[in-house]
Every structure is written in structure tokens, then in C-alpha cells.
Amino acid sequence: MEFKELFGDYSNQSQAFMYPCEYAMIRLLWKDLGDNKSISQSFYEYDYPNVKPYRQSYHQHIEISQTEVLLHSYDMDWNSTCDHQVIWDGNFWIAKPCGECIVKDIKIESEFKFNQQKCFFQDAGYDKNGKLVWGKSEGIFEFTRIS
């Protein structure tokens, strides 16, 4: 499976319906911009597509080999934020951060994995005292590709 097969439209609707107190219903779009660049956007499902996403990032992908990609992430002004090493394990592309990631004094912990049908994300932001300021410290968002 090629890394670019990540691009698509995902929803965690079934997870949100099963656990409505634990998971908001989110729409995740990951679009190819060409030239090894992409944009990821997250929307609350009830807002989609009428409002701006609550989170969005640009990405540049550098293929190291057929089974390894370096993913550079940027804010919307193309300021570098965090990098991930993405490895194909035979079933999923698995992304782990390349070192510590701190953006605007917030320590970001982020991991994800995906294949052609599913995408799993876990991310959270912590202040300098270790207090959770956004995201979930436990629990993984499970998205299913819808297109």
C-alpha cells in the first residue's frame, strides 16, 4: 500500500454513536495538494461542511523507502511544527513522532495508523505542568473511510 492512499474522507460516526459521552463525531479530510504535499482538516460532523475546520495542518511527505516516509507537519502559515516517522508494517502505516513536539508552549503527543479502510488517531496537548489542555489523554479515535 502506498502512503498516498491515506488521502480521503473519514468519519468516526459509528464510534461516536456507540460512545456518545466519550467521542465527538468528527469528519477528517486528508487531501493531496500535489508535489508531495497535503492538507489535513478536522471538523465536528454537525458543522461539516459549513464552517472552518477546528484543526488543520499542511504536510510534506518524503519517501525514504517503499516502507518508510518522513512526514513534516506545518501550521497554516507553513511554519514547521512536528515531524513523524511513518512505517508500513504489512497491515498499517504507523506514525510515531520524531522526538519531542512543542508548539506554542504546548507539548503535543500524537500517534496514528491507517490503511485503506481505517484510520486510528490519538493526540493530546499538555501545558508545561502536564495538564491536558486539548484532546484525549486516553482512548483512540477510530475513523472509517467513507470516500
Order of alpha helices (4+ residues) and beta strands (2+ residues): beta-alpha-beta-beta-beta-beta-beta-beta-beta-beta-beta-beta-beta
